[in-house]
């Protein structure tokens, strides 16, 4: 993976390594290092604690386990990835009706997504993006929320033992700035059995009050 990443980061398309990994895997899931083959347990826990539905945007959907999990709980899901191969593969893996699979770029999203979704879900995406790109990408996430919508971000939490990435575990300070203009609901961290490193789940809500604050910035 590191060789593919280094190849892309030195090019004029620093995020092309996502497509390269999916394309070069020949649809062997064992070649995708971040493929858990199941929805993230922090998402499952959040959904069980919040019996709500609506429209959901899954950022960097990969092979689609989180998107399909939400769809089975009644959400109408838009799932996108910058990798065309990942999106094509996800369509083949999952025969579901209420998921729209799209190729899209978080750095250049469709204008129609602004203020559109009741849930925006980001799992392990920001931590896989180089810092200079991450700083541009992260503030876009709250802009996709409709009033009353929730932003849920899940990933690795930085520690003193962190090494050079990818991925790059995120500091709590950076994570909390993602939703700085909307209402913070939760910051939770815990180890996951059989997975290395501490993981976090951060949740925000876009209330009428926070919507007004965003508009005044």
Helices and strands as residue ranges (DSSP letters): H 2-9, H 16-24, G 29-31, H 41-49, E 55-59, H 65-72, E 76-81, H 84-93, E 99-103, G 106-108, G 111-113, E 117-123, G 126-128, H 131-137, G 138-144, E 145-156, H 172-178, E 183-191, E 198-205, H 208-216
